[in-house]
Amino acid sequence: MKREYLSKNVFEALQERFHFLFNEFDNIFISFSGGKDSGLLLNLLLDFRKKYYPNKTIGVFHQDFEAQYSVTTEYIEKTFSRLEKEENVELYWVCLPIATRTALSSYEMYWYPWDDTKEEIWVRPMPKHPYVIHLENNPITTYHYKMHQEDLAKQFGRWYRLSHKNKKTVCLLGMRSDESLQRYSGILNKKYGYKDTCWISNQFKDVWCASPLYDWSTGDVWHANYSFGYEYNRLYDLYYMAGLKPDQMRVASPFNDYAKDSLNLYRVIDPKIWVKLVGRVQGANFTAIYARTKAMGYKNLTLPEGHTWESYTHFLLSTLPPRLRNNYIQKFKSSIRFWHNVGGGLEEDTIKELEDHGYAIARNGVSNYTLMKRSRIIFLGKIPDNTDDIKTSKDIPSWKRMCFCILKNDHICRFMGFGITREQQKNINFLKEKYSKVGE
């Protein structure tokens, strides 16, 4: 196992974090997705509680996204069946309609698990247990119909605090920093952590989220499962037999940006569920066939006769539903403003190549978003129609890149460098609130 600060291993550090959490927070619940990380965290938490705090009540929250492998459903059913026998464990299996992002369709930004208006095409029947929360049995007063998926998870924490004497509450997550650079950066931002911790962050008043496994590696996770003999989701065995690398093995909605490349695996691993997926969300079959092929690649885009990339982008926008069209327009306008007024940090080789090819550009200071403090470059005239003649960088703005986002169903416009604006704004608001309190 990985050593933390060369003085203890990650398991020993986890035990210390558990003690800290049990002493600091009145209410503790864990978010259990059915994946390897949250599954391991749940088992370690229950073992720790049994040994040190047997009378402490633990909540288990599972947000069910309806569409998943049968073996995942079996694992979750088996886990909850075991937890029913545990003392001082509260179970919350949530099957409520929520807005969940889909990257498969040109006509839908979201699909809605457990949509009560589409029960006849649900991927699987709703589980039947007294602790399953659905529209007809919903105590979560902070939920509103078809709210965003990330909001439901947060609002559950708020409701959990209110329903447990309104005392200080923490939600435990199985997030680890080595899963992505974004998570690494977010977790290690200790400046805004709870009592100088880097792995506990605030969500609402007296509601916090903790990632006590943040410094565990994938190897640590599987070593712990083996050492303690824990049950885990056998989907990972099927993934392994299918040839996937550990960082490709995800238990997530099959329709989101990260899972769509492996959507075709459903046809092999779980054909009965696959048939349901095809009829559940538009574009599932097409994406499964072409997501990993050159047909969906940027270099293979061809321009219809009589069009420029700019005119073709406007044509594609005109074919979209208003909500989706406006989403793209806002992103494109923001990008154009950025490259005209602020500029992106580019390497000197790329700047010289742009100048050699006659692009109207100018330097605009130094970029704070690059480690090498590259020069910011703005475009003085129109945004280029395409930049296929630039070989040293793919991060140059063009109408072709905008067009690709539409054709790829990239609603977030990740290909153009956008993140999830909704989350970014919440982080900004959070920081503003922090600074205002400091000022007071």
C-alpha positions in Angstrom: 0.0 0.0 0.0 1.1 3.6 -0.6 2.9 5.3 2.2 1.5 8.6 3.4 4.2 11.2 4.3 6.6 8.2 4.7 5.4 7.5 8.2 2.2 5.5 7.8 0.4 3.6 5.1 -3.0 4.7 3.6 -5.0 2.3 5.7 -3.5 3.6 9.0 -4.2 7.2 7.8 -7.8 6.2 7.0 -8.3 4.9 10.5 -7.2 8.3 11.8 -9.5 10.1 9.5 -12.5 7.9 10.6 -11.8 8.8 14.2 -11.7 12.5 13.2 -15.0 12.2 11.4 -16.8 10.4 14.2 -15.6 12.9 16.7 -16.3 16.0 14.7 -19.7 15.2 13.1 -23.0 14.3 14.7 -24.5 12.7 11.5 -22.6 10.5 9.1 -23.8 9.0 5.9 -22.0 7.4 2.9 -22.8 7.8 -0.8 -22.7 4.3 -2.2 -22.7 4.1 -6.0 -22.0 0.4 -6.5 -18.5 1.0 -7.8 -15.2 -0.3 -6.3 -14.3 2.8 -4.4 -17.6 3.5 -2.6 -18.1 -0.2 -2.0 -14.7 -0.5 -0.3 -15.3 2.7 1.7 -18.6 1.3 2.9 -17.1 -2.0 4.1 -14.1 -0.2 5.8 -16.5 2.2 7.5 -18.8 -0.5 8.8 -15.8 -2.5 10.2 -14.4 0.6 11.8 -17.7 1.6 13.4 -18.3 -2.0 14.7 -14.9 -1.9 16.4 -14.9 1.7 17.8 -18.3 3.3 17.7 -20.9 0.4 17.6 -23.8 2.7 18.8 -23.2 5.3 16.1 -25.9 5.4 13.4 -24.7 5.4 9.8 -26.8 6.3 6.7 -26.3 4.7 3.3 -27.4 6.7 0.3 -27.7 5.1 -3.1 -28.7 7.2 -6.1 -30.1 4.7 -8.7 -29.7 5.8 -12.4 -32.0 3.0 -13.7 -29.7 2.1 -16.7 -26.9 -0.2 -15.5 -25.5 -3.7 -15.9 -27.5 -6.5 -14.4 -24.4 -7.6 -12.4 -24.3 -4.1 -10.8 -27.9 -4.4 -9.8 -27.2 -7.8 -8.3 -24.3 -6.4 -6.3 -26.4 -3.5 -5.0 -29.3 -5.8 -4.1 -26.9 -8.1 -2.3 -25.2 -5.3 -0.4 -28.5 -3.8 0.8 -29.8 -7.2 1.8 -26.7 -7.6 4.0 -27.1 -4.0 5.4 -30.7 -4.8 6.4 -29.3 -7.0 9.1 -26.8 -4.4 10.4 -27.8 -2.5 13.6 -27.9 1.3 13.5 -27.8 1.5 9.7 -30.3 3.6 7.8 -30.9 2.7 4.2 -31.9 5.2 1.4 -32.2 3.7 -2.1 -33.3 6.7 -4.2 -35.2 6.1 -7.5 -36.5 9.6 -8.3 -36.7 11.3 -11.8 -33.6 13.5 -12.2 -32.0 15.4 -15.1 -28.9 13.4 -16.1 -26.6 14.5 -18.9 -26.5 12.5 -22.1 -23.8 12.8 -24.8 -25.6 10.5 -27.3 -28.2 12.7 -28.9 -28.3 15.9 -30.9 -31.8 16.6 -29.6 -31.5 15.9 -25.9 -29.2 17.3 -23.3 -30.6 15.2 -20.6 -32.4 12.0 -20.0 -34.5 11.2 -16.9 -34.0 8.0 -15.0 -37.2 6.7 -13.5 -39.3 9.1 -15.5 -42.8 8.4 -14.4 -44.2 9.3 -17.8 -42.1 6.6 -19.5 -42.5 3.6 -17.2 -43.2 1.3 -20.1 -39.6 1.7 -21.5 -37.7 1.7 -18.2 -34.5 -0.3 -18.5 -35.5 -2.4 -15.5 -38.3 -2.6 -13.0 -38.0 -0.3 -10.0 -36.7 -2.2 -6.9 -39.3 -3.1 -4.3 -38.0 -2.5 -0.8 -39.5 -0.4 2.1 -36.4 1.8 2.0 -36.7 2.6 -1.8 -37.5 6.3 -2.3 -39.7 7.0 -5.3 -42.3 9.6 -6.2 -45.1 7.9 -4.2 -42.8 7.4 -1.2 -40.5 10.4 -1.0 -39.6 11.9 2.4 -36.8 14.1 0.8 -38.5 17.5 1.2 -35.6 19.3 -0.5 -36.2 17.4 -3.8 -38.0 18.9 -6.7 -39.3 17.1 -9.8 -36.6 16.3 -12.4 -33.9 18.4 -10.6 -30.3 18.0 -11.8 -28.6 14.8 -10.7 -25.8 16.6 -8.8 -28.3 18.8 -7.0 -30.2 15.7 -5.8 -27.1 14.3 -4.2 -26.4 17.6 -2.4 -30.0 18.3 -1.4 -30.2 14.8 0.1 -27.4 15.9 2.5 -29.3 19.0 3.4 -32.4 17.0 4.1 -30.5 14.4 6.1 -29.2 17.1 8.4 -32.7 18.6 8.8 -34.2 15.1 9.5 -31.5 14.3 12.0 -32.0 17.1 14.6 -30.4 19.7 12.3 -26.9 18.8 13.5 -23.6 18.9 11.8 -23.6 16.3 9.0 -21.0 14.8 6.7 -21.4 12.7 3.6 -18.5 10.2 2.8 -17.5 9.8 -0.8 -15.2 7.2 -2.4 -13.4 9.9 -4.5 -9.7 9.4 -5.1 -7.2 12.0 -6.4 -5.4 9.7 -8.8 -8.5 9.1 -10.9 -8.0 12.4 -12.8 -6.0 15.7 -12.6 -9.3 17.5 -12.0 -10.0 15.5 -8.8 -6.3 15.7 -7.8 -6.4 19.5 -8.0 -9.8 19.8 -6.3 -9.0 17.5 -3.4 -5.6 19.1 -2.7 -7.1 22.6 -2.4 -6.8 22.5 1.3 -7.2 26.3 1.7 -11.0 25.8 2.0 -11.1 22.5 3.8 -12.7 21.7 7.1 -10.3 22.6 9.9 -7.3 22.7 7.6 -8.1 19.3 6.0 -7.8 18.9 2.2 -10.3 16.1 2.0 -13.4 17.7 3.6 -15.3 20.5 1.9 -18.5 22.4 2.7 -21.7 22.1 0.8 -24.3 23.9 2.9 -24.5 25.2 6.4 -23.4 22.3 8.7 -23.3 19.9 5.7 -19.9 18.7 4.5 -18.5 16.1 2.1 -15.4 14.0 3.0 -13.2 11.9 0.7 -11.2 9.8 3.2 -9.8 7.6 0.4 -8.4 10.6 -1.5 -4.8 9.4 -1.4 -5.5 5.7 -2.2 -4.3 4.2 -5.5 -6.3 1.8 -7.6 -3.8 -0.9 -6.4 -4.6 0.0 -2.8 -8.3 -0.5 -3.4 -7.9 -4.0 -4.8 -5.3 -4.9 -2.3 -7.7 -4.0 0.5 -10.6 -5.9 -1.1 -8.4 -9.0 -1.3 -6.8 -8.7 2.2 -10.1 -8.3 4.0 -12.2 -10.6 1.7 -14.7 -7.9 0.9 -17.5 -8.5 -1.7 -17.2 -6.2 -4.7 -19.1 -5.6 -8.0 -18.2 -8.5 -10.2 -18.6 -6.2 -13.2 -14.9 -5.4 -12.8 -14.1 -9.1 -13.5 -16.1 -8.9 -16.7 -14.3 -5.6 -17.6 -11.0 -7.3 -17.1 -11.9 -10.3 -19.2 -13.1 -7.8 -21.9 -9.6 -6.3 -22.0 -10.2 -3.0 -20.3 -7.5 -1.2 -18.4 -8.1 -0.3 -14.8 -8.6 3.4 -15.6 -11.3 2.5 -18.2 -13.4 0.5 -15.7 -16.3 2.8 -14.6 -19.6 2.1 -13.0 -21.6 5.1 -14.2 -24.5 6.1 -16.4 -23.9 4.5 -19.8 -25.0 7.7 -21.6 -22.6 10.3 -20.1 -19.4 11.8 -21.7 -17.1 9.4 -20.0 -19.0 6.1 -20.4 -20.1 6.4 -24.1 -16.8 5.1 -25.5 -17.5 1.7 -23.8 -21.2 1.7 -24.5 -20.7 -1.1 -27.0 -19.6 -3.4 -24.2 -23.3 -3.7 -23.1 -24.0 -5.7 -26.3 -21.4 -8.2 -25.3 -21.7 -8.3 -21.5 -25.4 -7.7 -21.0 -27.4 -8.1 -24.2 -30.8 -8.1 -22.4 -30.0 -4.7 -20.9 -28.6 -3.5 -24.2 -31.9 -4.0 -25.9 -33.5 -1.8 -23.3 -30.8 0.9 -23.6 -31.4 1.3 -27.4 -35.0 2.2 -26.8 -34.4 4.3 -23.7 -32.2 7.1 -25.0 -31.8 8.4 -28.6 -28.5 7.7 -30.2 -27.4 4.8 -28.1 -26.9 2.3 -31.0 -25.2 4.8 -33.2 -22.7 5.9 -30.5 -22.0 2.3 -29.6 -21.0 1.5 -33.2 -19.1 4.7 -34.1 -17.9 6.3 -30.9 -14.4 4.8 -31.1 -14.1 4.9 -34.9 -12.5 7.4 -37.3 -16.0 8.3 -38.5 -16.5 10.3 -35.4 -13.0 11.9 -35.5 -12.2 15.6 -36.1 -9.9 15.0 -39.0 -12.5 13.0 -40.9 -15.1 15.8 -40.9 -16.1 16.7 -44.4 -17.8 20.0 -45.4 -21.0 19.8 -47.5 -20.7 21.5 -50.9 -21.5 25.2 -50.9 -20.8 25.6 -47.2 -18.1 27.2 -45.1 -17.6 25.8 -41.6 -19.3 28.9 -40.3 -22.3 28.6 -42.5 -22.5 24.8 -41.8 -22.4 25.5 -38.0 -25.3 28.0 -38.4 -27.2 25.4 -40.5 -26.7 22.7 -37.8 -27.8 25.1 -35.1 -31.0 25.9 -37.0 -31.9 22.1 -37.0 -31.7 21.8 -33.2 -34.5 22.3 -30.5 -34.4 25.8 -29.0 -33.0 24.7 -25.6 -30.1 22.8 -27.1 -29.5 25.4 -29.8 -29.3 28.2 -27.2 -26.9 26.1 -25.1 -24.4 25.9 -28.0 -24.9 29.6 -29.0 -24.0 30.7 -25.5 -20.9 28.5 -25.5 -19.8 29.7 -28.9 -20.3 33.4 -28.1 -18.3 33.0 -24.9 -15.5 31.3 -26.8 -15.4 34.1 -29.5 -15.4 36.8 -26.8 -12.5 35.0 -25.0 -10.3 34.8 -28.1 -11.1 38.4 -29.1 -10.7 40.0 -25.7 -8.6 37.7 -23.4 -6.8 35.1 -25.4 -5.4 31.7 -24.8 -1.9 30.7 -23.8 0.0 29.3 -26.8 3.6 28.0 -27.3 6.0 30.1 -29.3 6.2 27.6 -32.1 2.4 27.8 -32.5 2.5 31.6 -32.4 5.2 31.7 -35.1 3.2 29.2 -37.3 0.1 31.4 -37.0 2.1 34.5 -38.0 3.7 32.6 -40.9 0.3 31.6 -42.2 -1.0 35.1 -42.1 -3.4 34.9 -39.2 -4.3 38.4 -37.7 -3.2 37.9 -34.1 -1.6 39.9 -31.3 -0.1 39.2 -27.9 -2.1 40.1 -24.8 0.0 39.5 -21.8 0.9 36.3 -20.1 -1.6 33.4 -19.5 -2.2 32.5 -15.8 -3.6 29.1 -16.9 -0.3 27.7 -18.2 2.6 26.5 -16.0 5.1 27.8 -18.6 3.6 31.3 -18.5 2.9 31.3 -22.2 1.9 34.4 -24.1 -1.8 35.1 -24.5 -2.9 35.4 -28.1 -6.0 37.2 -29.3 -7.5 37.1 -32.8 -7.9 40.6 -34.3 -10.3 39.7 -37.1 -12.9 37.0 -37.5 -12.5 33.7 -35.9 -10.9 31.4 -38.5 -13.1 29.1 -40.5 -10.7 26.2 -39.9 -7.1 25.9 -38.8 -6.2 22.6 -40.4 -3.0 24.3 -41.7 -1.7 24.7 -38.1 0.2 21.5 -37.1 1.7 22.5 -33.7 -1.5 22.8 -31.7 -5.1 21.7 -31.8 -6.2 24.3 -29.4 -6.8 27.1 -31.9 -10.3 28.5 -32.2 -12.3 27.9 -35.4 -15.8 27.4 -36.7 -14.8 23.8 -37.5 -14.3 23.1 -33.8 -17.7 24.5 -33.0 -19.2 22.4 -35.8 -17.5 19.3 -34.4 -19.0 19.9 -30.9 -22.5 19.8 -32.5 -21.9 16.7 -34.6 -20.3 15.0 -31.6 -23.2 15.8 -29.3 -20.6 17.5 -27.1 -23.2 19.6 -25.2 -20.6 20.8 -22.7 -18.2 21.7 -25.5 -15.3 20.0 -23.8 -13.5 19.8 -27.2 -13.4 23.6 -27.1 -12.0 23.6 -23.5 -15.2 24.2 -21.6 -15.9 22.6 -18.3 -19.3 22.2 -16.6 -20.2 25.9 -16.3 -22.9 25.1 -13.7 -20.4 23.7 -11.3 -17.8 26.4 -11.9 -20.4 29.0 -11.0 -21.2 27.3 -7.8 -17.5 27.1 -6.9 -17.2 30.9 -7.6 -20.2 31.6 -5.4 -18.7 29.5 -2.7 -15.4 31.4 -2.8 -17.2 34.7 -2.8 -19.1 33.7 0.3 -15.9 32.6 2.0 -14.2 35.9 1.2 -17.2 38.0 2.3 -17.1 36.2 5.6 -13.4 36.9 6.0 -14.1 40.6 5.2 -16.8 40.7 7.9 
